[in-house]
Amino acid sequence: MKIFAGGIATETNTFSPVPTSLEDFQIQRGRDVLRGRIDYPALNLEELWGTSARAQGADFVFSLMAWATPSGTTLRSAYETLRDELLTDLEAALPVDIVLLHLHGAMVAQGYDDCEEDIIRRVRDVVGASAIIGVELDLHCHLSESMLEKADIVIVYKEYPHVDIADRARELFELALKAQRRAIRPTMALFDCRMIGLYPTTREPLRNLVDAMTEAERRPGVLSVSFGHGFQFGDVPHMGAKVLVVADDDAALAARVAREFGERVHALRDRIGFERLSLPLEPALIRAIESTRRPVIVADQSDNAGGGAPADSTYALRWLLDHGVRELGMAIHYDPEVVKLARKAGIGATLPVRVGGKMGPFSGDPVDLEVRVLGIRERYEHAFPQTSGDPWYFPAGDVVALRHEAVDLIVSSERCQCFSPEIFTDFGIDPRAKHLLVVKSVQHFYSAFAPIAGEVIYMAARGAVNPDPKQVPYTRFDPRHTYPWVENPLAR
């Protein structure tokens, strides 16, 4: 038996002014990293799937894993280069019995609304009808019938924050192996929940529903239950939240369970989205500075690099400075020019800088500050702690810590969302001593910051990734049959 594996993954914010080029991708081939560094164990396909394949006595062929920080539309040349490299490797490996793909599900390139559908279809054309194609997707995916048509098994992460990527990879491997051995005959069904939003799985009532999905996989004939949240910043016609069920040779069962959980999700539509949790900028910051439960963590959700935002907006910084707020830490601002100046000046130097407000209409105006350089780290990799196992690391480029009076700013030369307090402690800044920490993240900050937080406040400032979908200026997605534009779209 021969198993082939590969992946191309990025989350595309079609409103972002930052295009995704080939040089933005970290690329691993075999055990070698060709560009950047993938210190992200959940994407190490050689380790995740290769070890399992060899334990089964199978030949394992690993093509490449390419991953890029969420940004704007991927350049056609970048996408086609990576896709064609994967397909060339696949053709060279023929015949294969199983193809395992780690994709994102919301990748958009110039000329391609659905990169994943394009990859899966072309893979099927290469391997023929008999090979098993298994696909793992991020839960912020655009699921569609056309994407599922050429695959045998598609499963989606269950957790947001994404702490179960490796678990889902192992699940996919086991299901694909059983399908190849004809122990199961997977059939899939999709239910459109007719809703869109950002849904944290750490809170009730969605927490209970995710656990119920796992429990449902113990029912006879049910192989996998997934809730694809959709990605509200990808302006494509097939965007939206959907439930996907894989059953064993029982299309009616798959459809029935997909409808069951789809209707359960829909029934929670007005209770699980960030638009219900997030406050506008001024109310959020007033609440934060009045709070006595220190440190207060304010999530600047609208400028999250992890959703494709520029990460250089200055709205919160300007407001806090204007209101004389002290004991403040902010991370991570994207401003390569400021980093360059600080590196030239050196640790301990004082210099004037013009921070942020450079990347686009959602960035605000630059803020002029006199700062002292507290620290400099070259080729810094920011830790994303996991509930079990080692942290994942994401490249932030060169990073500097700057102090303006009692305000500490972390500034990077590459866009990276804020995952953990280590972004402060690595520069000798004690986050627990601050009154207020503003982190540019939607939800991935939560697992690491919540244990030290006196209070967590979600903030929907002006920005490129506002958590309220009704504030997103769609031109291609039609919201007329979708919540929150329609109160009960399934009743129509």
Helices and strands as residue ranges (DSSP letters): E 2-9, G 22-24, E 26-29, E 32-35, G 41-43, H 45-45, I 46-50, H 51-55, E 59-67, H 76-93, E 98-103, H 115-127, E 132-137, H 145-149, E 153-156, H 165-180, E 186-192, H 206-216, E 222-228, E 242-248, H 251-267, H 274-277, E 279-280, H 281-290, E 296-300, G 301-303, G 305-307, H 315-322, E 328-334, H 336-345, E 350-355, E 367-384, E 392-404, E 407-412, H 422-425, G 431-433, E 436-439, H 446-449, G 450-452, E 455-460, G 469-471, G 479-481, G 489-491
